[in-house]
Amino acid sequence: MATERLTNRLRVARAELRLSQEQLAGMAGVTRQTISSIETEQYGPSALLAFVLAKRLGKPVTELFALEGDAP
């Protein structure tokens, strides 16, 4: 079983632009709860949502999201 997990720097990137969770959610077409769940790593976004968030924040997706852990 893989022990890899998706980590993110969404909260940091959002704070750099002084955006609230609500503002970013509106920009990405999702709910504030979705942004909160991604930031706390309770929810892994789809590839499409990850790219949308990266575009809205002006960052490469690889700067926002990373895979950590050991592969089998």
C-alpha positions in Angstrom: 0.0 0.0 0.0 1.3 3.4 -1.0 2.1 5.9 1.8 2.0 8.9 -0.6 -0.1 11.9 0.1 -0.9 15.1 -1.6 0.3 18.2 0.2 -0.3 21.8 -0.7 0.7 25.4 -0.2 -2.7 26.8 -1.1 -3.1 28.7 2.2 0.3 30.4 1.8 -0.4 31.3 -1.9 -3.8 32.7 -1.0 -2.4 34.7 1.8 0.3 36.2 -0.4 -2.5 37.7 -2.6 -4.6 38.7 0.5 -7.5 36.6 -0.6 -10.0 35.1 1.7 -11.2 31.5 1.3 -14.5 32.9 0.1 -12.8 35.1 -2.5 -10.7 32.2 -3.9 -13.7 29.9 -3.9 -15.7 32.4 -6.0 -12.8 32.7 -8.4 -12.5 29.0 -8.8 -16.3 28.2 -8.9 -16.3 26.1 -5.7 -17.5 26.6 -2.1 -15.5 28.1 0.7 -15.7 24.7 2.5 -14.0 23.1 -0.5 -11.1 25.5 -0.2 -10.9 24.9 3.5 -10.9 21.2 3.1 -8.1 21.4 0.5 -6.0 23.6 2.7 -6.3 21.3 5.7 -5.6 18.3 3.4 -8.9 16.6 4.2 -9.7 16.7 0.5 -7.6 16.2 -2.6 -8.8 18.3 -5.5 -9.3 16.9 -9.0 -6.6 17.6 -11.5 -8.9 20.1 -13.1 -9.5 22.0 -9.9 -5.8 22.0 -9.0 -5.0 23.6 -12.3 -7.9 26.1 -12.0 -6.6 27.1 -8.5 -3.1 27.4 -9.8 -4.2 29.6 -12.7 -6.3 31.9 -10.5 -3.4 32.3 -8.0 -0.9 32.8 -10.8 1.3 29.9 -9.8 2.5 26.7 -11.4 0.5 23.7 -10.2 3.7 22.1 -9.0 4.3 25.1 -6.7 0.9 24.6 -5.0 0.6 20.8 -4.9 3.2 18.1 -4.2 3.2 14.3 -3.7 5.0 13.3 -0.5 5.9 9.9 0.9 7.3 6.7 -0.2 6.1 4.7 -3.2 6.0 0.9 -2.7 
